[in-house]
Amino acid sequence: MHPMVKPALRRGWRDLNTVQFGMTPAHAMTLGPMDTATGSFLDLLNGTRGLPLLRDEGRRMDLPDGQVDALLERLARAGLLDDTRGGGPAADALRERTDALERLRPDLASLTLTTPEPGGALGRLAARGAQRVQVRGAGRVGALLASVLSGAGVGEVDVRDVGRVEPWDVAPGGLPADSLRERRQDAARAAVRRAAPGRPARRARSTRAAAAASAGTDDPGLSLVIIAPRDDVAVHAPDPFAAEPLLASGTPHLYTGVVEGTGVVGPLVLPGGTSCAGCLHQDRADRDPAWPRLVAQWRSGSARRVGACDLALATAVAGVAAAHALAFLDGASPSSAGTRWEVSLPGLTWHSRPIWPHPACGCGAAERGKGEHSSTDGEPRETMAVRRPSPARRREAGVSRPTGTWRAHV
Ligand SMILES: [Zn+2]
């Protein structure tokens, strides 16, 4: 192990024997008491030294026996320590791809903020490389979102759409102006390839495709499907029938898009666990008896050639949706699970609309148990006395804190 105090967190002394790691309430921690000599030793924890050398340095600095190991243990338990050699074989393979890793350095640093175990951040970043995501819809939201996922290290991002690129599909980060009149799907896939850090692993991809073809399945092992329709009715009233194969195969899926002047992110559907498009439809019908009648009219109305879609709003929605997707792929439980986030022009305040599992929906989420909140953040629970933050704050962090550390109220 080559320990490193997570460099993503800025360090400062709150007083003579209390160190604060980080600036923002979401991730800042304070650690104390810590004497000045031990505090100076923190500078040596930069990932360049192994344990034996660090113990030697500790002796040279007259730290008491065992102090170095105790400090490392404490930092590790507080989630403040990274390991520049850790993360497992996939992380080792990514370290070899220096070009890709240089591109992803800010993303890696960010992952250290949400990954408590030393070496875990690079492990999770490497794991993105094995994920398969399908994006349905290559408009202003879908094409950009797919490119962002690719640029963030997701190994395979497949985009599905029909038709050809129209002038109004073009957006920075999405479909480029020189792709006009190309097949929309091909242009989006090309944008995804251009966004990828480093070269794509073509051989692995074609091997998987061949395996899928021989197994007679269309989408084997998709980690996530993102439904980002260009059609505003499909964004506003997602079609439950279209999602049935995803529910049947247990494929997680996320809805997003722009409808009129409103951007939508969510719900993220974990089949049988959280509410789905069917639950959303039933819930809407409960609240507004005219809903089914309106939806039928909207769907049968003549398709508009060019709907409203503010470029900045679409860009923001694509970014937020990509962040929710990445959080899910990285093993967390983003707030879009069972919730639709909406933001409207021109105020641009995000609102959450919880969507409860509906008993009349066949997806099974309602039977799974009312009020049950499952979390995929499988962090160990601490049993020692801890200065606990508020339950809401703790849920946000997904991690309990060990003795002597607490969230900074900054
Ligand atoms: Zn449902």
Residues whose N, C-alpha, C, O or C-beta is under 5 A from the ligand:
A	BS01	ZN	S275 C276 G278 C279 C361 C363
